């Protein structure tokens, strides 16, 4: 079965990482997979190719173009997978070109439907199924009447991240991981603003900010200022990184939210969970809250933007109360509980089940 993923792919973000996770899992499971997008700069292209996924790319001022049309006809997809926002107009165009069924993935609540080609009527008219990775989002979608089914399909994360031995406290290395955007960067910005104060309290402190976005230059200037004030280069802003494994191995503590927080748990690292909302250090008793809020991405009682002081305070608290054996036990428990919900090896069979329910006969062979 030929599966084509539409990816706007102008930046590395939650959508492009999801496309990477699912497309490579399906390729591993025996599907013929391609990702098509107007790539610009550093992205997942090389990692996609390493996993056997074909990359169809060109720079384009518009979402679709005749070259994309031609390449899609040559690939002859049986099904097109798209997110519900930036890439959806491209998917509708390619559905008209090829007649392939369209599976629309919702990675966020239904929003920005005032955009042309992304309104609810279009999302219904051009889709053949809706999918979501989170039960709360699927419940929202179920309230909308559609002539097609809706499915829960978890992100296939486990297996891409390589866990390493649990870190020691010293040197205390803090990794702030995630795209630097308006919604998500309040926590990283607050942490960077308190970097010098934290350095005085934690002499061994090193900090790295991984993630791109148009605010990256502002972060680099703030890091330069902090290093000059501390008279030590202890803060780095490294921008977009498409493989976080080495940075997880480096870190003693990760500050992240959403999928980035899940990846940190799978890497066997303690995590201070923060995105638009605040959770603090992830512990076994906060697991239900983590799943219902998608690791501080969807909801919460406290917004980081309104209480930035929480971030540096929590990092210092983790350092001062570090108990090696208890931290290791907590990390192992969280990894055992969280990992099965994001299993990678089951994704191809689950995708086949959905294809069969939609009346598409998928290939049965899978790579062992």
C-alpha positions as CSV (number, residue, x, y, z in Angstrom):
1,X,0.0,0.0,0.0
2,X,1.3,3.5,-0.9
3,X,0.9,6.1,1.9
4,X,1.6,9.7,1.2
5,X,2.0,12.2,4.0
6,X,1.4,15.9,3.4
7,X,3.7,18.1,5.4
8,X,3.9,21.9,5.1
9,X,7.4,21.3,6.6
10,X,8.5,24.9,6.7
11,X,9.6,24.5,10.3
12,X,10.3,21.6,12.7
13,X,7.4,21.5,15.0
14,X,4.8,19.1,16.5
15,X,3.2,18.4,13.1
16,X,6.5,17.6,11.3
17,X,7.7,15.5,14.2
18,X,4.4,13.5,14.2
19,X,4.8,13.0,10.4
20,X,8.3,11.6,11.1
21,X,7.1,9.3,13.9
22,X,4.2,7.8,12.0
23,X,5.7,7.6,8.5
24,X,8.8,5.9,9.7
25,X,6.8,3.4,11.8
26,X,4.7,2.5,8.7
27,X,7.8,2.2,6.5
28,X,9.3,-0.2,9.1
29,X,6.0,-2.2,9.0
30,X,6.1,-2.8,5.3
31,X,4.2,0.1,3.8
32,X,5.6,2.2,0.8
33,X,5.7,5.6,2.3
34,X,6.5,9.1,1.0
35,X,6.4,12.6,2.6
36,X,5.7,15.5,0.4
37,X,6.2,19.2,1.4
38,X,7.7,22.5,0.6
39,X,10.7,21.9,2.8
40,X,12.8,24.9,3.7
41,X,16.1,24.5,5.5
42,X,16.9,22.0,8.2
43,X,14.3,19.3,8.8
44,X,13.7,15.6,9.1
45,X,14.6,14.9,5.5
46,X,17.8,12.8,6.2
47,X,16.2,10.9,9.1
48,X,13.2,10.1,6.9
49,X,15.4,8.7,4.2
50,X,17.4,6.6,6.8
51,X,14.1,4.9,7.7
52,X,13.2,4.1,4.1
53,X,10.7,7.0,3.6
54,X,10.8,8.8,0.2
55,X,11.0,12.6,0.5
56,X,9.4,14.7,-2.2
57,X,10.3,18.3,-1.7
58,X,10.6,21.7,-3.4
59,X,10.5,25.3,-2.3
60,X,7.1,26.8,-3.1
61,X,5.4,30.1,-2.2
62,X,2.1,28.3,-2.4
63,X,0.9,25.1,-0.5
64,X,0.3,23.2,-3.8
65,X,1.8,23.4,-7.3
66,X,1.7,21.4,-10.5
67,X,5.1,19.8,-9.7
68,X,3.6,18.3,-6.5
69,X,0.6,17.2,-8.7
70,X,2.9,15.3,-11.1
71,X,5.0,13.7,-8.4
72,X,1.9,12.6,-6.5
73,X,0.5,10.9,-9.6
74,X,3.8,9.1,-10.1
75,X,3.7,7.9,-6.5
76,X,0.0,6.8,-6.9
77,X,-1.0,6.9,-3.2
78,X,-3.8,4.7,-1.9
79,X,-4.2,7.0,1.0
80,X,-3.1,10.5,1.9
81,X,-2.4,11.5,5.6
82,X,-2.6,15.1,6.6
83,X,-2.9,17.3,9.6
84,X,-6.1,19.3,10.0
85,X,-4.4,22.7,9.6
86,X,-1.5,23.9,7.4
87,X,-1.3,20.8,5.1
88,X,-5.0,20.1,4.7
89,X,-5.5,22.4,1.6
90,X,-2.6,20.5,-0.1
91,X,-4.2,17.1,0.8
92,X,-7.6,18.2,-0.7
93,X,-5.9,19.3,-3.9
94,X,-4.0,16.0,-4.2
95,X,-7.2,14.0,-3.4
96,X,-8.7,15.7,-6.5
97,X,-5.6,14.8,-8.5
98,X,-5.4,11.1,-7.5
99,X,-8.7,10.1,-6.0
100,X,-6.9,8.7,-2.9
101,X,-8.7,8.6,0.5
102,X,-7.7,11.3,3.0
103,X,-7.0,10.6,6.6
104,X,-7.0,13.8,8.6
105,X,-5.1,13.9,11.9
106,X,-6.0,16.3,14.7
107,X,-3.1,17.1,16.9
108,X,-4.8,20.1,18.5
109,X,-8.4,21.1,19.3
110,X,-10.5,22.2,16.4
111,X,-9.4,25.8,15.8
112,X,-8.5,28.4,13.2
113,X,-11.4,27.1,11.1
114,X,-11.9,30.5,9.6
115,X,-8.9,29.9,7.3
116,X,-9.8,29.2,3.7
117,X,-9.8,25.5,3.0
118,X,-9.6,24.6,6.7
119,X,-13.1,25.3,7.7
120,X,-15.2,22.5,9.3
121,X,-17.2,21.9,6.1
122,X,-14.0,21.4,4.1
123,X,-12.6,19.2,6.8
124,X,-15.7,17.0,6.5
125,X,-16.1,17.2,2.7
126,X,-12.5,16.2,1.8
127,X,-11.8,13.7,4.6
128,X,-12.5,10.0,4.6
129,X,-11.7,9.5,8.3
130,X,-10.5,11.6,11.3
131,X,-7.8,10.5,13.7
132,X,-6.5,11.8,16.9
133,X,-3.6,10.7,19.2
134,X,-5.4,11.8,22.4
135,X,-8.7,10.6,23.9
136,X,-9.8,14.1,25.0
137,X,-9.4,15.4,21.5
138,X,-11.2,12.5,20.0
139,X,-14.1,13.2,22.4
140,X,-14.3,16.7,21.0
141,X,-14.3,15.4,17.5
142,X,-17.1,12.9,18.3
143,X,-19.4,15.8,19.0
144,X,-19.3,16.8,15.3
145,X,-21.5,14.7,13.0
146,X,-19.6,13.2,10.1
147,X,-20.4,10.5,7.5
148,X,-17.1,8.7,8.2
149,X,-15.5,7.1,11.3
150,X,-13.1,8.6,13.8
151,X,-10.2,6.7,15.3
152,X,-7.8,6.9,18.2
153,X,-4.2,6.4,17.0
154,X,-1.4,7.0,19.5
155,X,1.8,8.6,18.5
156,X,4.4,5.8,17.8
157,X,7.2,7.2,19.9
158,X,8.8,4.3,21.8
159,X,11.6,2.8,19.9
160,X,12.9,6.0,18.3
161,X,14.2,7.3,21.7
162,X,17.2,5.4,23.2
163,X,17.1,5.3,27.0
164,X,20.4,5.6,28.7
165,X,21.5,5.1,32.3
166,X,20.0,7.5,34.8
167,X,22.2,10.6,35.3
168,X,24.0,11.7,38.5
169,X,23.2,15.1,39.9
170,X,26.7,16.5,39.2
171,X,27.4,18.3,37.0
172,X,23.8,19.6,37.0
173,X,22.9,19.8,33.3
174,X,19.5,21.3,32.4
175,X,18.1,20.7,29.0
176,X,15.2,22.9,27.9
177,X,13.7,21.1,24.9
178,X,10.9,22.3,22.6
179,X,10.2,24.8,19.8
180,X,10.6,28.4,20.9
181,X,7.1,29.8,20.1
182,X,4.8,32.4,21.7
183,X,2.7,29.8,23.4
184,X,5.4,27.5,24.6
185,X,8.4,29.7,25.3
186,X,7.2,31.4,28.5
187,X,8.9,28.7,30.6
188,X,12.2,28.6,28.7
189,X,12.3,32.5,28.7
190,X,11.7,32.6,32.4
191,X,14.4,30.0,33.0
192,X,16.9,31.9,30.9
193,X,16.1,35.1,32.7
194,X,17.0,33.4,36.0
195,X,20.1,31.6,34.7
196,X,22.6,33.8,36.5
197,X,20.8,33.5,39.8
198,X,20.6,29.7,39.4
199,X,24.3,29.5,38.6
200,X,25.1,31.2,41.9
201,X,23.0,28.6,43.7
202,X,24.2,25.6,41.6
203,X,27.9,26.1,40.8
204,X,28.0,23.1,38.4
205,X,25.0,24.3,36.4
206,X,25.0,24.0,32.6
207,X,22.0,24.9,30.5
208,X,21.2,24.1,26.9
209,X,18.1,25.3,25.0
210,X,17.2,23.0,22.1
211,X,14.5,24.2,19.6
212,X,14.0,26.6,16.8
213,X,11.6,29.5,16.1
214,X,11.8,33.2,15.3
215,X,12.6,34.0,18.9
216,X,15.8,32.0,18.8
217,X,18.0,35.1,18.2
218,X,16.5,36.8,21.2
219,X,17.4,33.7,23.3
220,X,20.9,33.7,22.0
221,X,21.4,37.3,22.9
222,X,20.0,36.7,26.4
223,X,22.3,33.7,26.8
224,X,25.3,35.8,25.7
225,X,24.4,38.4,28.4
226,X,24.0,35.7,31.1
227,X,27.4,34.2,30.2
228,X,29.1,37.6,30.3
229,X,27.5,38.4,33.7
230,X,28.5,35.0,35.1
231,X,32.0,35.2,33.5
232,X,31.5,31.6,32.3
233,X,29.9,30.0,29.2
234,X,27.4,27.9,31.0
235,X,24.3,28.7,28.8
236,X,23.9,27.6,25.1
237,X,21.1,28.0,22.6
238,X,21.6,25.5,19.9
239,X,18.4,26.0,17.9
240,X,16.7,23.3,15.9
241,X,17.9,19.7,16.4
242,X,16.2,16.8,14.6
243,X,17.5,14.0,16.8
244,X,17.4,14.7,20.6
245,X,19.1,11.5,21.7
246,X,22.5,13.0,22.4
247,X,21.0,15.9,24.3
248,X,19.0,13.6,26.5
249,X,22.1,11.6,27.3
250,X,23.8,14.9,28.2
251,X,21.1,16.1,30.5
252,X,20.5,15.6,34.2
253,X,17.1,17.3,34.1
254,X,14.8,18.1,31.1
255,X,12.3,21.0,31.1
256,X,9.7,20.3,28.4
257,X,6.0,19.8,27.7
258,X,3.8,17.9,25.3
259,X,5.5,15.2,23.1
260,X,9.0,16.5,24.1
261,X,8.2,15.7,27.7
262,X,7.1,12.1,26.8
263,X,10.4,11.7,24.8
264,X,12.4,12.8,27.8
265,X,10.6,10.2,30.0
266,X,11.3,7.5,27.4
267,X,15.0,8.6,27.5
268,X,15.0,7.9,31.2
269,X,15.4,11.4,32.4
270,X,13.5,13.4,35.1
271,X,11.3,16.0,33.6
272,X,9.9,19.3,34.8
273,X,6.7,19.5,32.7
274,X,5.7,22.9,31.3
275,X,4.2,24.1,28.1
276,X,1.4,26.6,27.9
277,X,0.5,25.3,31.4
278,X,2.4,24.2,34.4
279,X,2.9,20.8,36.1
280,X,6.3,20.9,37.7
281,X,8.5,17.8,38.3
282,X,6.7,14.8,36.8
283,X,6.2,12.2,39.6
284,X,4.0,9.0,39.7
285,X,1.2,10.8,41.5
286,X,0.9,13.3,38.6
287,X,0.6,10.7,35.9
288,X,-3.2,11.0,35.4
289,X,-2.9,14.8,35.2
290,X,-0.1,14.4,32.6
291,X,-2.3,12.3,30.3
292,X,-5.4,14.4,30.6
293,X,-3.5,17.6,29.9
294,X,-1.1,16.0,27.3
295,X,1.8,17.0,29.5
296,X,0.7,20.6,30.2
297,X,-0.1,21.3,26.6
298,X,-3.9,21.4,26.7
299,X,-5.1,22.5,30.1
300,X,-4.2,23.2,33.7
301,X,-4.9,25.5,36.7
302,X,-1.7,27.6,36.3
303,X,-0.3,29.3,33.1
304,X,3.4,29.6,32.9
305,X,3.1,33.0,31.3
306,X,1.3,34.3,34.5
307,X,3.7,32.6,37.0
308,X,7.2,32.5,35.4
309,X,8.8,32.4,38.8
310,X,7.7,28.7,39.2
311,X,10.3,27.5,36.6
312,X,13.6,28.4,38.2
313,X,12.2,27.7,41.6
314,X,11.3,24.1,40.6
315,X,14.7,23.5,39.0
316,X,16.4,24.6,42.2
317,X,14.1,22.5,44.2
318,X,14.9,19.4,42.2
319,X,18.6,20.0,42.6
320,X,18.4,20.6,46.4
321,X,16.1,17.6,47.0
322,X,17.9,15.2,44.6
323,X,17.8,11.6,46.1
324,X,19.5,9.4,43.6
325,X,17.7,6.1,44.4
326,X,14.2,7.7,44.6
327,X,14.7,9.7,41.4
328,X,15.8,6.5,39.6
329,X,12.8,4.6,40.9
330,X,10.4,7.3,39.8
331,X,12.0,7.6,36.3
332,X,11.8,3.8,35.8
333,X,8.1,3.7,37.0
334,X,7.1,6.5,34.7
335,X,8.9,4.9,31.7
336,X,7.1,1.6,32.3
337,X,3.7,3.3,32.6
338,X,4.0,5.8,29.8
339,X,5.9,3.7,27.2
340,X,3.1,1.2,26.3
341,X,0.7,4.1,25.4
342,X,3.1,5.2,22.7
343,X,4.2,1.8,21.4
344,X,5.8,2.0,17.9
345,X,5.9,-1.7,16.9
346,X,2.0,-1.9,16.9
347,X,1.4,1.1,14.7
348,X,1.5,-0.7,11.3
349,X,-1.0,-3.3,12.4
350,X,-3.3,-0.7,13.8
351,X,-3.0,1.3,10.6
352,X,-3.9,-1.9,8.6
353,X,-7.0,-2.3,10.8
354,X,-8.1,1.2,10.0
355,X,-7.5,0.7,6.3
356,X,-9.5,-2.4,6.3
357,X,-12.4,-0.7,8.1
358,X,-12.3,2.0,5.4
359,X,-12.5,-0.6,2.6
360,X,-8.8,-0.5,1.6
361,X,-6.9,-3.7,1.4
362,X,-3.5,-3.1,2.9
363,X,-0.4,-5.2,2.4
364,X,-0.1,-7.9,5.0
365,X,3.6,-8.4,5.1
366,X,5.6,-6.6,7.7
367,X,9.3,-6.4,8.5
368,X,10.2,-8.6,11.4
